[in-house]
Amino acid sequence: MSDIFTWLINLKHRIMNIFLQMKGSKEKVLYLLKNYPSLRDSDTKLLATYWHNELNRNSKNISGFEVLEKMANGELTKSESIRRVRQKLQEDNPELRGELWAKRQALKEEIQQNIFKL
């Protein structure tokens, strides 16, 4: 069993009930970012955790094909919607930013300066 899968199973039991009671994706992403800092720097982990809870069943018992089918049928929240909500929440709430945020901002500044030099 992979580390990420074990991590998801352990996480599931703590957040499933709370997550299912929440209405919108903003509220759900906010909850995940506040309570699980490891999700702040990884959209992949954030998406996996979000969808795992959205599926509301044990991930061991669902095939990859079923997950893809649900994505194709619009039964799972779109990854871009989750990413945009995360981005806006971190923009407005510095305490929700991960450890890599400052590094990314510094790199952004460096790239912008290089572009202006061209």
URKAMO-V871712 format. One record per residue. N is the residue number from 1. RES is the residue in one letter. PHI is phi as a letter, one per 30 degrees, with the letter a starting at -180 (NA if undefined). OMEGA is omega as a letter, one per 20 degrees, with the letter a starting at -180 (999 if undefined). NEAR is the number of other C-alpha atoms within 12 Angstrom. Layout:
BEGIN
n: (N | N)
res: (RES | RES)
phi: (PHI | PHI)
omega: (OMEGA | OMEGA)
near: (NEAR | NEAR)
END
This chain:
BEGIN
n: (1 | 2 | 3 | 4 | 5 | 6 | 7 | 8 | 9 | 10 | 11 | 12 | 13 | 14 | 15 | 16 | 17 | 18 | 19 | 20 | 21 | 22 | 23 | 24 | 25 | 26 | 27 | 28 | 29 | 30 | 31 | 32 | 33 | 34 | 35 | 36 | 37 | 38 | 39 | 40 | 41 | 42 | 43 | 44 | 45 | 46 | 47 | 48 | 49 | 50 | 51 | 52 | 53 | 54 | 55 | 56 | 57 | 58 | 59 | 60 | 61 | 62 | 63 | 64 | 65 | 66 | 67 | 68 | 69 | 70 | 71 | 72 | 73 | 74 | 75 | 76 | 77 | 78 | 79 | 80 | 81 | 82 | 83 | 84 | 85 | 86 | 87 | 88 | 89 | 90 | 91 | 92 | 93 | 94 | 95 | 96 | 97 | 98 | 99 | 100 | 101 | 102 | 103 | 104 | 105 | 106 | 107 | 108 | 109 | 110 | 111 | 112 | 113 | 114 | 115 | 116 | 117 | 118)
res: (M | S | D | I | F | T | W | L | I | N | L | K | H | R | I | M | N | I | F | L | Q | M | K | G | S | K | E | K | V | L | Y | L | L | K | N | Y | P | S | L | R | D | S | D | T | K | L | L | A | T | Y | W | H | N | E | L | N | R | N | S | K | N | I | S | G | F | E | V | L | E | K | M | A | N | G | E | L | T | K | S | E | S | I | R | R | V | R | Q | K | L | Q | E | D | N | P | E | L | R | G | E | L | W | A | K | R | Q | A | L | K | E | E | I | Q | Q | N | I | F | K | L)
phi: (NA | d | d | d | d | d | d | d | d | d | d | e | d | d | c | e | d | d | d | d | d | d | c | c | d | d | d | d | d | e | e | d | d | d | c | b | e | d | d | d | c | b | d | d | d | d | d | d | d | e | d | e | d | d | d | h | a | d | d | d | c | c | d | e | d | d | d | d | d | d | d | d | d | i | d | c | e | d | e | d | d | d | d | d | d | e | d | d | d | d | d | d | b | e | d | c | d | d | d | d | e | d | d | d | d | d | d | d | d | d | d | d | d | d | d | d | d | d)
omega: (a | r | a | r | r | r | a | a | r | a | a | a | a | a | a | a | r | a | a | r | a | a | a | a | r | r | a | r | r | r | a | a | r | a | a | a | a | r | a | a | a | r | r | r | r | r | a | a | r | a | r | r | r | r | r | r | a | a | r | a | r | a | r | r | r | r | r | r | r | r | a | a | r | a | r | r | a | a | a | r | r | a | a | r | r | a | a | r | a | r | a | a | a | a | r | a | r | a | a | a | a | r | r | r | r | r | r | r | a | r | r | r | r | r | a | r | r | 999)
near: (9 | 9 | 10 | 19 | 18 | 16 | 21 | 31 | 24 | 18 | 29 | 29 | 20 | 18 | 26 | 27 | 16 | 20 | 30 | 24 | 16 | 19 | 14 | 18 | 31 | 24 | 21 | 34 | 42 | 33 | 30 | 38 | 35 | 23 | 20 | 27 | 23 | 24 | 33 | 35 | 25 | 24 | 27 | 20 | 28 | 38 | 33 | 31 | 41 | 40 | 35 | 34 | 34 | 33 | 28 | 24 | 20 | 21 | 26 | 18 | 13 | 16 | 14 | 12 | 11 | 17 | 24 | 17 | 14 | 19 | 18 | 14 | 12 | 12 | 16 | 26 | 30 | 22 | 25 | 16 | 21 | 32 | 29 | 20 | 30 | 37 | 27 | 18 | 27 | 28 | 18 | 13 | 17 | 18 | 17 | 28 | 29 | 27 | 18 | 18 | 20 | 16 | 14 | 15 | 16 | 13 | 14 | 14 | 14 | 14 | 14 | 13 | 12 | 11 | 10 | 9 | 8 | 7)
END
